[in-house]
Amino acid sequence: MNNSARVYVDDVEVRRLLTAMPESIRRNVQRRAGNEIMPRWARRLGNEWLTASYKRNGGKQKHRRAIWAATKSRVRPRGQGETARMVMNVHVKYGKKGGTLASGNQRVYHLLEYGHRNVAGGSFTEGKHVSRDWARLSIGKIVKEISAEVLIQAKKAMTGKGVNRVRRKGT
């Protein structure tokens, strides 16, 4: 049930700036850009879940609110060296790690997203595919924002404004 999409930011100006940098600074720039952009998009996906249509069961929407609260983003390097990619994703955290607002109620996310077979009748309930549809519509905008943010962070790194400062012991 992996709904991941592989997207590569392949802007000419971004590539030129990043190849001119040392590896550690390049990774830092990519990580900072991802950490700046991806939480906003995680919140937008959570908002999609809050406003998604569903059958009300007693008027409560605790599972939708839990999915909204447990939608998080993650930015991590994949691999080492020159060919390493920075992987950025938006996902729903299960269990108590989803946060106090979720408190484990997001556990039905996979059933709502992908659908499920009913035990009693054997019929199949179709999933909503909220996350998949949102990702298809948003992926172009996300890539553009990340490209712009990488340029901003790279220019900060080149001028030395608050990026990669060397810390000395005792100061």
FENCOR-V515535 format. One record per helix or strand of 2 or more residues. SS is the DSSP state (h for helix, s for strand). FROM is the first residue (numbers start at 0). TO is the last residue. If there is no record, write none. Layout:
ss=[SS,SS]
from=[FROM,FROM]
to=[TO,TO]
This chain:
ss=[h,h,h,s,s,h,h,s,s,h]
from=[11,22,61,70,84,94,104,114,123,129]
to=[18,50,69,77,91,97,113,116,125,158]
